[in-house]
Amino acid sequence: MFVIVDPAFRPETRHIAMALSEASLPFTLFTSAYPTRQWLATSGVGPAALRRRMLAVILRRFEPGIDDRLVVNLYFPDLIRLLGSLGRIPAFRTNMTLEPLFDRFVSLTAARRGKTVVAIQGAALSTFMAARARGGTCVLIAQTPDPMVEDQIVQAEEVRLGIRLRSHRVRKAYAERIRREYASADLILANSAFTRTDIVANGVAARKVVEVPLGVDLSKFRPKHYGPVTETSRRSGAQVLFVGIVQARKGVTYLARAVQDLRREGVEVTARAVGILDRDYVEALKPAVDSGALQLVGAVPQHLLHQEYCDADVFVFPTLSDGFGLVVLEAMACGLPVIVSDRCGAPVEAEVNAIVVPHSDHKLLASALKRVLGDEELRDRLRDAGLNTAREMSWDVYRSKVRSVLVNVR
């Protein structure tokens, strides 16, 4: 019997649950909010605005391949996030504060439900301790490279930009917690070669870290159809796309500066950043926004994200540190040529399916952008190779790999 723990129902845990279902292996999934019969019975409770938002979150998570009777909901993480968005409570770093709390609640019952615990990093420590006390096996889903190294990179960037270090203590405590989870785990599922290499380089035994790269939904992310000329295609200049949280770790300032440099050279180009905005970080982007070099779009619904990829000419992911840049794989699946940093964690091969530049170097990023925008043959070659990469990394492939790993740790 498996126990899966993830308060946010991320793609990894969704497909791990589906993989176990496909193999007819019993499991219980602990998450924050999922459309179960229990939820339907209580969906009319509470303020109307909160119910509507909760409904949107929950229905997005529905997966017909998962029997809802196997899901245990602890609603408070999503409720607190939504209350914060409605202005009922102050906003704060939800993952780093709510996930340990969720873990403590789950640890009270999860260890009695199964022999093998599969938990997302940050929400595993207490549950692992409870499982070990009962002779259970602990499997950690690692999403990032070593968290202490990543925190140091982000802190240095925030200092450089003059951003208030409001969450540094929380981040450091969270990173220390994840390192304790590494030590407690019997097996670690690393989401990329980059994540695995970084974890091992910082003291985790290589024998217990297995690389299981993430996948992409090829039914949602696919190349655009070239039809009649549209208003979008008539726009002047090239459009560069970034997708992700607009925060210090993602390196959007380097994209903004690269585009500003190109515009000063007379290149007609604009960058478009799609994703949740970190208000402290946005101030550092103001000069680029005011000049028209950068558009801050904010978050868009999932069903509109495909169109964002299709409207762009080039995708750029200048992150300072990412375990697996899933958006890179989505861009490839949509037929976009991609430029990434050397810490993106995505399945890239320099000069084959992507142009790779050193992180934190806007001048080299500007040169790469200029090169790609000015070379149609290069763009076509990157598109073709990227499409091939995406097709080889579907979620079906991920489920097959993770299933073969978990069967052997039962």
ROVOTI-852000 format. One record per residue (C-alpha): x, y, z; residue number from 1. Coordinates in nm, 4 decimals, always signed. Last residue first. Example, Ala and Ser with C-alpha at 12.3 -4.5 7.8 and 13.67 -1.06 7.14 Angstrom:
ATOM          X          Y          Z   pos
ATOM    +1.3670    -0.1060    +0.7140     2
ATOM    +1.2300    -0.4500    +0.7800     1
//
This chain:
ATOM          X          Y          Z   pos
ATOM    +0.7398    -0.2027    -0.2402   410
ATOM    +1.0602    -0.0388    -0.3609   409
ATOM    +1.0816    -0.2245    -0.6952   408
ATOM    +0.7276    -0.1367    -0.8037   407
ATOM    +0.8125    +0.2274    -0.7387   406
ATOM    +1.0895    +0.2446    -0.9998   405
ATOM    +0.8994    +0.0677    -1.2787   404
ATOM    +0.5954    +0.2886    -1.2116   403
ATOM    +0.8072    +0.6045    -1.2222   402
ATOM    +0.9426    +0.5160    -1.5646   401
ATOM    +0.6076    +0.4200    -1.7207   400
ATOM    +0.4361    +0.7225    -1.5694   399
ATOM    +0.7017    +0.9560    -1.7109   398
ATOM    +0.6724    +0.8021    -2.0596   397
ATOM    +0.2943    +0.8507    -2.0553   396
ATOM    +0.3570    +1.2089    -1.9338   395
ATOM    +0.5201    +1.2732    -2.2709   394
ATOM    +0.8955    +1.3125    -2.3036   393
ATOM    +0.9937    +1.1700    -2.6452   392
ATOM    +0.7507    +1.3998    -2.8246   391
ATOM    +0.8971    +1.7002    -2.6428   390
ATOM    +1.2522    +1.6208    -2.7548   389
ATOM    +1.1429    +1.5713    -3.1169   388
ATOM    +0.9588    +1.9029    -3.1104   387
ATOM    +1.2702    +2.0729    -2.9741   386
ATOM    +1.4847    +1.9279    -3.2518   385
ATOM    +1.2456    +2.0540    -3.5195   384
ATOM    +1.2073    +2.3987    -3.3623   383
ATOM    +1.5829    +2.4405    -3.3074   382
ATOM    +1.6535    +2.3551    -3.6725   381
ATOM    +1.3814    +2.5904    -3.7966   380
ATOM    +1.5129    +2.8765    -3.5820   379
ATOM    +1.8690    +2.8134    -3.7037   378
ATOM    +1.7562    +2.8249    -4.0691   377
ATOM    +1.5645    +3.1464    -4.0043   376
ATOM    +1.8709    +3.3254    -3.8654   375
ATOM    +1.8225    +3.6835    -3.7486   374
ATOM    +1.5952    +3.6199    -3.4519   373
ATOM    +1.8176    +3.3367    -3.3317   372
ATOM    +2.1412    +3.5378    -3.3515   371
ATOM    +1.9941    +3.8502    -3.1962   370
ATOM    +1.8545    +3.6439    -2.9098   369
ATOM    +2.1881    +3.4715    -2.8518   368
ATOM    +2.3724    +3.8046    -2.8532   367
ATOM    +2.1209    +3.9543    -2.6084   366
ATOM    +2.1634    +3.6528    -2.3782   365
ATOM    +2.5400    +3.6949    -2.3940   364
ATOM    +2.4969    +4.0577    -2.2860   363
ATOM    +2.2357    +3.9731    -2.0209   362
ATOM    +2.4674    +3.7413    -1.8282   361
ATOM    +2.3027    +3.6172    -1.5060   360
ATOM    +2.2895    +3.2533    -1.6212   359
ATOM    +2.5410    +3.1364    -1.8811   358
ATOM    +2.3803    +3.0805    -2.2239   357
ATOM    +2.2247    +2.7711    -2.3819   356
ATOM    +2.0711    +2.7827    -2.7304   355
ATOM    +1.8261    +2.4978    -2.7607   354
ATOM    +1.7449    +2.1691    -2.9367   353
ATOM    +2.0892    +2.1041    -3.0882   352
ATOM    +2.3146    +2.4064    -3.0260   351
ATOM    +2.3350    +2.3191    -2.6561   350
ATOM    +2.1449    +2.0065    -2.5570   349
ATOM    +1.8404    +2.0733    -2.3437   348
ATOM    +1.6331    +1.8458    -2.1199   347
ATOM    +1.5281    +2.1207    -1.8741   346
ATOM    +1.7171    +2.1892    -1.5500   345
ATOM    +1.7350    +2.5619    -1.6290   344
ATOM    +2.0768    +2.6242    -1.4759   343
ATOM    +2.2747    +2.6846    -1.7979   342
ATOM    +2.0258    +2.9520    -1.9010   341
ATOM    +1.7772    +2.8932    -2.1801   340
ATOM    +1.7025    +3.0006    -2.5367   339
ATOM    +1.4189    +2.8204    -2.7112   338
ATOM    +1.2886    +2.7869    -3.0663   337
ATOM    +0.9099    +2.7475    -3.0425   336
ATOM    +0.7272    +2.4486    -3.1910   335
ATOM    +0.4480    +2.4219    -2.9329   334
ATOM    +0.6038    +2.1076    -2.7824   333
ATOM    +0.9300    +2.3015    -2.7451   332
ATOM    +0.7486    +2.5753    -2.5516   331
ATOM    +0.5896    +2.3154    -2.3224   330
ATOM    +0.9319    +2.1554    -2.2626   329
ATOM    +1.0755    +2.4931    -2.1665   328
ATOM    +0.7728    +2.5568    -1.9429   327
ATOM    +0.8675    +2.2437    -1.7483   326
ATOM    +1.1914    +2.4097    -1.6375   325
ATOM    +1.3129    +2.1205    -1.4228   324
ATOM    +1.5121    +2.1790    -1.1058   323
ATOM    +1.5355    +2.5511    -1.1668   322
ATOM    +1.8125    +2.7980    -1.0792   321
ATOM    +1.9131    +3.1416    -1.2096   320
ATOM    +1.6388    +3.1279    -1.4702   319
ATOM    +1.6827    +3.2925    -1.8119   318
ATOM    +1.3998    +3.1009    -1.9858   317
ATOM    +1.3529    +3.2535    -2.3310   316
ATOM    +1.0934    +3.1424    -2.5884   315
ATOM    +1.1161    +3.2795    -2.9412   314
ATOM    +0.8584    +3.3960    -3.1973   313
ATOM    +0.5546    +3.4162    -2.9700   312
ATOM    +0.1829    +3.3947    -3.0562   311
ATOM    +0.1750    +3.0126    -3.0334   310
ATOM    +0.3255    +3.0098    -2.6854   309
ATOM    +0.0712    +3.2613    -2.5565   308
ATOM    -0.2058    +3.0634    -2.7280   307
ATOM    -0.1101    +2.7513    -2.5333   306
ATOM    -0.1359    +2.9494    -2.2093   305
ATOM    -0.5006    +3.0416    -2.2650   304
ATOM    -0.6480    +2.7147    -2.1299   303
ATOM    -0.4209    +2.7364    -1.8271   302
ATOM    -0.5667    +3.0706    -1.7201   301
ATOM    -0.3235    +3.3661    -1.7376   300
ATOM    -0.1028    +3.5012    -1.4598   299
ATOM    +0.0481    +3.8461    -1.4969   298
ATOM    +0.1025    +4.0148    -1.8325   297
ATOM    +0.4154    +4.2149    -1.7570   296
ATOM    +0.5238    +4.3576    -2.0931   295
ATOM    +0.8924    +4.4355    -2.1389   294
ATOM    +1.0778    +4.6586    -2.3863   293
ATOM    +0.8081    +4.9273    -2.3743   292
ATOM    +1.0403    +5.1839    -2.2132   291
ATOM    +0.8278    +5.2000    -1.8975   290
ATOM    +0.8322    +4.8195    -1.8650   289
ATOM    +1.2115    +4.8050    -1.9031   288
ATOM    +1.2607    +5.0801    -1.6435   287
ATOM    +1.0059    +4.9151    -1.4069   286
ATOM    +1.1691    +4.5717    -1.3938   285
ATOM    +1.3386    +4.6228    -1.0545   284
ATOM    +1.0031    +4.7347    -0.9113   283
ATOM    +0.8518    +4.4029    -1.0231   282
ATOM    +1.0689    +4.2160    -0.7739   281
ATOM    +0.8898    +4.3339    -0.4585   280
ATOM    +0.5504    +4.2717    -0.6212   279
ATOM    +0.6305    +3.9122    -0.7164   278
ATOM    +0.4114    +3.8753    -1.0243   277
ATOM    +0.2339    +3.5517    -1.1185   276
ATOM    +0.3057    +3.4506    -1.4766   275
ATOM    +0.3459    +3.5640    -1.8363   274
ATOM    +0.6416    +3.7861    -1.9239   273
ATOM    +0.6341    +3.9345    -2.2769   272
ATOM    +0.9569    +4.0626    -2.4304   271
ATOM    +0.9526    +4.3051    -2.7233   270
ATOM    +1.1723    +4.3146    -3.0331   269
ATOM    +1.2445    +4.5500    -3.3227   268
ATOM    +1.6241    +4.5486    -3.3406   267
ATOM    +1.7600    +4.9048    -3.3696   266
ATOM    +2.0738    +4.8594    -3.1629   265
ATOM    +1.9033    +5.0343    -2.8687   264
ATOM    +1.6213    +4.7809    -2.9086   263
ATOM    +1.8750    +4.5001    -2.8783   262
ATOM    +2.0169    +4.6388    -2.5526   261
ATOM    +1.6661    +4.6826    -2.4071   260
ATOM    +1.5856    +4.3219    -2.4993   259
ATOM    +1.8959    +4.1958    -2.3181   258
ATOM    +1.8172    +4.4154    -2.0180   257
ATOM    +1.4649    +4.2735    -1.9880   256
ATOM    +1.5885    +3.9164    -2.0282   255
ATOM    +1.8449    +3.9740    -1.7548   254
ATOM    +1.5789    +4.1271    -1.5274   253
ATOM    +1.3668    +3.8141    -1.5817   252
ATOM    +1.6202    +3.6043    -1.3896   251
ATOM    +1.3766    +3.3396    -1.2622   250
ATOM    +1.5098    +3.3384    -0.9054   249
ATOM    +1.4325    +3.7099    -0.8556   248
ATOM    +1.0600    +3.6739    -0.9258   247
ATOM    +0.8181    +3.6773    -1.2190   246
ATOM    +0.6687    +3.3317    -1.1663   245
ATOM    +0.6910    +3.1466    -1.4968   244
ATOM    +0.6507    +3.1958    -1.8710   243
ATOM    +0.8873    +3.4106    -2.0797   242
ATOM    +0.8075    +3.4994    -2.4401   241
ATOM    +0.9986    +3.6981    -2.7010   240
ATOM    +0.7927    +3.8802    -2.9627   239
ATOM    +0.9558    +3.9982    -3.2831   238
ATOM    +0.8853    +4.3284    -3.4517   237
ATOM    +0.5740    +4.4871    -3.5958   236
ATOM    +0.2452    +4.3099    -3.5379   235
ATOM    +0.0797    +4.1555    -3.8452   234
ATOM    +0.1063    +3.8017    -3.7054   233
ATOM    -0.1138    +3.8961    -3.4097   232
ATOM    -0.3766    +4.0586    -3.6324   231
ATOM    -0.4007    +3.7350    -3.8264   230
ATOM    -0.2610    +3.6229    -4.1631   229
ATOM    -0.4444    +3.3114    -4.2825   228
ATOM    -0.3240    +2.9721    -4.1603   227
ATOM    -0.0129    +2.8285    -3.9995   226
ATOM    -0.1353    +2.5900    -3.7338   225
ATOM    +0.0425    +2.6276    -3.4023   224
ATOM    +0.2560    +2.3456    -3.2719   223
ATOM    +0.1208    +2.1438    -2.9768   222
ATOM    +0.0774    +2.1900    -2.6027   221
ATOM    -0.2567    +2.0658    -2.4726   220
ATOM    -0.2659    +1.7139    -2.6209   219
ATOM    +0.1123    +1.6818    -2.5873   218
ATOM    +0.0916    +1.7133    -2.2091   217
ATOM    +0.4581    +1.7369    -2.1118   216
ATOM    +0.6754    +1.5058    -1.9053   215
ATOM    +0.9005    +1.5152    -1.6021   214
ATOM    +1.2422    +1.3513    -1.5862   213
ATOM    +1.2910    +1.0519    -1.3501   212
ATOM    +1.6536    +1.0579    -1.2278   211
ATOM    +1.7137    +0.8236    -0.9344   210
ATOM    +1.8924    +0.9354    -0.6169   209
ATOM    +1.9578    +0.6594    -0.3594   208
ATOM    +2.2887    +0.5274    -0.4954   207
ATOM    +2.4285    +0.8799    -0.5394   206
ATOM    +2.4480    +0.9345    -0.1636   205
ATOM    +2.3470    +1.2935    -0.0813   204
ATOM    +2.6369    +1.5283    +0.0036   203
ATOM    +2.6076    +1.8459    -0.1992   202
ATOM    +2.7342    +1.7070    -0.5297   201
ATOM    +2.4649    +1.4375    -0.5085   200
ATOM    +2.1868    +1.6964    -0.4891   199
ATOM    +2.3390    +1.9025    -0.7706   198
ATOM    +2.3818    +1.6046    -1.0036   197
ATOM    +2.0289    +1.4778    -0.9394   196
ATOM    +1.8679    +1.8173    -0.9940   195
ATOM    +2.0625    +1.8750    -1.3179   194
ATOM    +1.9819    +1.5239    -1.4440   193
ATOM    +1.6159    +1.6071    -1.3979   192
ATOM    +1.3087    +1.5489    -1.1768   191
ATOM    +1.5019    +1.3671    -0.9044   190
ATOM    +1.3109    +1.0800    -0.7406   189
ATOM    +1.4830    +1.0241    -0.4066   188
ATOM    +1.4903    +0.6835    -0.2365   187
ATOM    +1.5303    +0.5763    +0.1251   186
ATOM    +1.4522    +0.9285    +0.2379   185
ATOM    +1.5460    +1.0609    +0.5820   184
ATOM    +1.8709    +1.2307    +0.4741   183
ATOM    +1.7056    +1.4013    +0.1770   182
ATOM    +1.4183    +1.5078    +0.4067   181
ATOM    +1.6706    +1.6693    +0.6406   180
ATOM    +1.8038    +1.8644    +0.3415   179
ATOM    +1.4461    +1.9687    +0.2673   178
ATOM    +1.4066    +2.1081    +0.6195   177
ATOM    +1.7286    +2.3072    +0.5921   176
ATOM    +1.5964    +2.4615    +0.2706   175
ATOM    +1.2664    +2.5542    +0.4397   174
ATOM    +1.4521    +2.7145    +0.7307   173
ATOM    +1.6640    +2.9135    +0.4850   172
ATOM    +1.3595    +3.0196    +0.2837   171
ATOM    +1.1745    +3.1348    +0.5980   170
ATOM    +1.4773    +3.3316    +0.7143   169
ATOM    +1.5166    +3.4885    +0.3697   168
ATOM    +1.1499    +3.5861    +0.3345   167
ATOM    +1.1636    +3.9599    +0.3870   166
ATOM    +1.4969    +4.0150    +0.2121   165
ATOM    +1.3972    +4.3566    +0.0779   164
ATOM    +1.5002    +4.3873    -0.2872   163
ATOM    +1.8078    +4.6010    -0.3601   162
ATOM    +1.8708    +4.4361    -0.6969   161
ATOM    +2.2148    +4.3038    -0.6026   160
ATOM    +2.0900    +4.1985    -0.2588   159
ATOM    +1.7993    +4.0123    -0.4195   158
ATOM    +2.0383    +3.8369    -0.6586   157
ATOM    +2.2691    +3.7312    -0.3745   156
ATOM    +1.9694    +3.5971    -0.1812   155
ATOM    +1.8486    +3.3999    -0.4835   154
ATOM    +2.1867    +3.2329    -0.5374   153
ATOM    +2.2244    +3.1561    -0.1654   152
ATOM    +1.8736    +3.0069    -0.1583   151
ATOM    +1.9571    +2.7824    -0.4554   150
ATOM    +2.2682    +2.6509    -0.2829   149
ATOM    +2.0685    +2.5784    +0.0334   148
ATOM    +1.7906    +2.4155    -0.1698   147
ATOM    +2.0139    +2.1595    -0.3487   146
ATOM    +1.8610    +2.1343    -0.6955   145
ATOM    +1.4822    +2.1505    -0.7091   144
ATOM    +1.1768    +1.9286    -0.7432   143
ATOM    +1.2769    +1.6223    -0.5425   142
ATOM    +0.9946    +1.3683    -0.4925   141
ATOM    +1.1006    +1.1811    -0.1776   140
ATOM    +1.0400    +0.8079    -0.1236   139
ATOM    +1.0249    +0.6729    +0.2332   138
ATOM    +0.9834    +0.3015    +0.3165   137
ATOM    +0.7929    +0.1998    +0.6301   136
ATOM    +0.9139    +0.0260    +0.9468   135
ATOM    +0.6471    +0.1772    +1.1709   134
ATOM    +0.8756    +0.4429    +1.3227   133
ATOM    +1.0056    +0.5024    +0.9706   132
ATOM    +0.6573    +0.5995    +0.8527   131
ATOM    +0.6127    +0.8520    +1.1349   130
ATOM    +0.9514    +1.0103    +1.0615   129
ATOM    +0.8738    +1.0181    +0.6876   128
ATOM    +0.5388    +1.1877    +0.7573   127
ATOM    +0.7110    +1.4525    +0.9682   126
ATOM    +0.9708    +1.5245    +0.6954   125
ATOM    +0.7626    +1.5027    +0.3778   124
ATOM    +0.5916    +1.8302    +0.2888   123
ATOM    +0.8935    +2.0344    +0.1759   122
ATOM    +0.9789    +1.7833    -0.0959   121
ATOM    +0.6776    +1.5975    -0.2319   120
ATOM    +0.5958    +1.2687    -0.0623   119
ATOM    +0.5861    +0.9000    -0.1582   118
ATOM    +0.5268    +0.6934    +0.1579   117
ATOM    +0.5572    +0.3132    +0.1317   116
ATOM    +0.3979    +0.0785    +0.3885   115
ATOM    +0.0535    +0.2311    +0.3881   114
ATOM    -0.2374    +0.3816    +0.5779   113
ATOM    -0.1021    +0.3858    +0.9324   112
ATOM    +0.1850    +0.6143    +0.8332   111
ATOM    -0.0621    +0.8579    +0.6813   110
ATOM    -0.2627    +0.9273    +0.9982   109
ATOM    -0.0826    +1.1732    +1.2264   108
ATOM    +0.1858    +1.2392    +0.9635   107
ATOM    -0.0745    +1.4060    +0.7412   106
ATOM    -0.1319    +1.6879    +0.9902   105
ATOM    +0.2411    +1.7490    +1.0332   104
ATOM    +0.2994    +1.7471    +0.6582   103
ATOM    +0.0260    +2.0066    +0.6036   102
ATOM    +0.2057    +2.2345    +0.8503   101
ATOM    +0.5370    +2.1807    +0.6692   100
ATOM    +0.3591    +2.2631    +0.3397    99
ATOM    +0.1831    +2.5741    +0.4688    98
ATOM    +0.4873    +2.7836    +0.5571    97
ATOM    +0.7351    +2.7430    +0.2715    96
ATOM    +0.4712    +2.6821    +0.0086    95
ATOM    +0.2577    +2.9771    +0.1175    94
ATOM    +0.5147    +3.2552    +0.1195    93
ATOM    +0.2897    +3.5230    +0.2646    92
ATOM    -0.0223    +3.7258    +0.1816    91
ATOM    -0.1975    +3.8985    +0.4705    90
ATOM    -0.5482    +3.7682    +0.5540    89
ATOM    -0.8966    +3.8417    +0.4176    88
ATOM    -0.7704    +4.0172    +0.1053    87
ATOM    -0.9436    +3.7818    -0.1368    86
ATOM    -0.6058    +3.6456    -0.2523    85
ATOM    -0.5158    +3.5718    +0.1098    84
ATOM    -0.8422    +3.3891    +0.1609    83
ATOM    -0.7629    +3.1854    -0.1490    82
ATOM    -0.4198    +3.0819    -0.0243    81
ATOM    -0.5619    +2.9994    +0.3191    80
ATOM    -0.8392    +2.7879    +0.1665    79
ATOM    -0.5893    +2.6094    -0.0577    78
ATOM    -0.3676    +2.5127    +0.2360    77
ATOM    -0.6677    +2.4385    +0.4649    76
ATOM    -0.8510    +2.1771    +0.2608    75
ATOM    -0.7137    +1.8523    +0.3973    74
ATOM    -0.8601    +1.6131    +0.1423    73
ATOM    -0.8081    +1.2351    +0.1472    72
ATOM    -0.8162    +1.0743    -0.1996    71
ATOM    -0.8616    +0.7009    -0.2650    70
ATOM    -1.2396    +0.7322    -0.2954    69
ATOM    -1.1737    +0.9823    -0.5765    68
ATOM    -1.0611    +0.6976    -0.8033    67
ATOM    -0.7885    +0.8519    -1.0199    66
ATOM    -0.7842    +0.8109    -1.4003    65
ATOM    -1.0661    +1.0641    -1.4410    64
ATOM    -0.8362    +1.3423    -1.3119    63
ATOM    -0.9970    +1.6500    -1.1621    62
ATOM    -0.7415    +1.9099    -1.0608    61
ATOM    -0.8836    +2.2023    -1.2542    60
ATOM    -1.2201    +2.1265    -1.0901    59
ATOM    -1.0700    +2.1936    -0.7476    58
ATOM    -0.9108    +2.5301    -0.8191    57
ATOM    -1.2139    +2.6724    -1.0019    56
ATOM    -1.4507    +2.5452    -0.7307    55
ATOM    -1.2359    +2.7058    -0.4620    54
ATOM    -1.2621    +3.0373    -0.6425    53
ATOM    -1.6397    +3.0120    -0.6693    52
ATOM    -1.6768    +2.8970    -0.3082    51
ATOM    -1.4641    +3.1889    -0.1822    50
ATOM    -1.6798    +3.4421    -0.3659    49
ATOM    -2.0011    +3.2758    -0.2402    48
ATOM    -1.8980    +3.2849    +0.1284    47
ATOM    -1.8999    +2.9457    +0.3052    46
ATOM    -2.0692    +2.6066    +0.2678    45
ATOM    -2.2317    +2.4953    -0.0582    44
ATOM    -1.9416    +2.2694    -0.1553    43
ATOM    -1.9784    +2.0521    +0.1571    42
ATOM    -2.1359    +1.7351    +0.0114    41
ATOM    -1.9534    +1.7798    -0.3187    40
ATOM    -1.6223    +1.7869    -0.1292    39
ATOM    -1.6898    +1.4537    +0.0385    38
ATOM    -1.7881    +1.3029    -0.2965    37
ATOM    -1.4413    +1.4029    -0.4180    36
ATOM    -1.3201    +1.6937    -0.6322    35
ATOM    -0.9651    +1.7475    -0.4948    34
ATOM    -0.8435    +2.0009    -0.2405    33
ATOM    -0.5387    +1.9919    -0.0163    32
ATOM    -0.3799    +1.6552    -0.0879    31
ATOM    -0.3330    +1.3131    +0.0701    30
ATOM    -0.3467    +1.0335    -0.1877    29
ATOM    -0.4098    +0.6778    -0.0691    28
ATOM    -0.2660    +0.3875    -0.2659    27
ATOM    -0.3321    +0.0339    -0.3934    26
ATOM    -0.1338    -0.0906    -0.6978    25
ATOM    -0.3502    -0.1794    -0.9982    24
ATOM    -0.0577    -0.0923    -1.2314    23
ATOM    -0.2647    +0.1740    -1.4079    22
ATOM    -0.3733    +0.3094    -1.0681    21
ATOM    -0.0103    +0.3299    -0.9518    20
ATOM    +0.0826    +0.5234    -1.2658    19
ATOM    -0.2192    +0.7516    -1.2223    18
ATOM    -0.1129    +0.8371    -0.8669    17
ATOM    +0.2417    +0.9065    -0.9873    16
ATOM    +0.0918    +1.1139    -1.2679    15
ATOM    -0.0997    +1.3450    -1.0354    14
ATOM    +0.1964    +1.3542    -0.7971    13
ATOM    +0.4306    +1.4842    -1.0669    12
ATOM    +0.1751    +1.7290    -1.2090    11
ATOM    +0.1352    +1.8992    -0.8693    10
ATOM    -0.1557    +1.8244    -0.6375     9
ATOM    -0.0790    +2.1259    -0.4106     8
ATOM    -0.0724    +1.9647    -0.0637     7
ATOM    +0.1291    +1.6635    -0.1872     6
ATOM    +0.1549    +1.3293    -0.0061     5
ATOM    +0.1170    +0.9881    -0.1716     4
ATOM    +0.0684    +0.6813    +0.0535     3
ATOM    +0.1353    +0.3416    -0.1034     2
ATOM    +0.0000    +0.0000    +0.0000     1
//
